[in-house]
Amino acid sequence: MEVKVRNLGDRPEVVIVHVAGEVDSSSAEQFREKLVSLISEPVRHVIVNLEDLTYINSSGLGALVAGYKRVRVLDGTLRICQVRGSIGEVMRLIRLDKIIEIYDTEEAALASL
């Protein structure tokens, strides 16, 4: 798993988190800690780009929910974008898309804020 964080200079309240590789039992806690630690003033809005994610298990999905819960404390938002095939199907199956908004593109996710 690789996690890259991009700050937007003109929007300090927003970060984009790009996740690549696999988020499984051995990396989910690291992902959760990284995601949750990013969320503090002024950062209240997080976009998680999953374009290069190849696998995520229930622990990884739990990390996304932990991030969502953290932004809600700050009255912020967490958006997911560029979800690939079967990962998106699993998210819809467990109804994660009813809790966390999922967008086709990073630009669409940014425009929603």
N, C-alpha and C positions, 0 to 999 in steps of 0.2 A: 504494500500500500504506500502510496505517495500522496501527500497533502500539500498543496500550494495555496497560499493566501494572497489575494490581491486587494489592496486598498484603492479606493477611488479618491483621488486628490480633491475633487470638487464636492464630494459627498462623504465626509468623514464618518457618517452614521451607517455606512454600508460597507460590507466586505463580501468578496466573492471567494468561495472555497472550492478549489478544483481537486477532486478526488480521483486517483487513478489506481488501477490494479484491483486487488481483492481486499474487501473488508470482511474478515472472518473472526473466529473466536480468538485468534492470537493477536489481531490488530484492532479489534473493535473498541477496546478500552482506551487505547492510545488515540483513536479517532474521536471518541467521545470527549476525552480530556481536552484535546486540541480545539474541538468545536466549541465546547462550553467556555473555555478560557478566553476565546476571542470576543465573547459577548459581555461587554461591560461598557459603561459610558466612555466615549460617545457612540460606540457601535451598538445599534439596536436592530439592524436589518442584515440578514445573512442570506446570500444566495449560494446554494450548494450545487455546483456543476458536476454532473455524473457522466459526462460524455465519455470519459476513459475508464469508467468503472466496469470491470469485467465480472465481478461476483460480489454479492453482499448476503450475509446470513442474518438470522434473527437478532444476533447481538449488534450487528451493524445497523440494522433498522432501529433497534433500541437506542443507539447513539444519536440517530437523527431525531428521534422523539425527545431525547434529553435536551438536544439543542433547541428544539421547538419550545419545550417547557421553559428553558432559560430565557429566550427572547420574550416570551409572554410576560415574564416578571417585569421586564423593562418596557412593556407595552410596545414591543417590536414585532417583527415578522421573520419567518424563515420560509424561503422558497426553494424548491428543487427544480433544476432544469436539465434538459438534454439527457433524459433517462433512456437507456437502450433496452430494446426488446423484452426479454424475459424478466429483467429487473423491474421494468415498468408494469408488466403483467402481475408480478408478485405484489407490488405496491398497491395495485388496484384490487387484487384479490383480498388482501388484508385490510382494505379500505383506508390505507394511509393517505390516499389522495383526497379523502374527505376531511382530513385534519390539516395536512400540509399541502399547499397549492403547488401543483406541478406544471411547468411551462415547457414548451417545445424548444425555446431558445433562451439564451442568457439575456438578450436584448428585451424579450417579452417579459421576463422576470423583473428586470430593472424597471421597465416602464410601469409595472404594476405597483411599484412602491410610491 
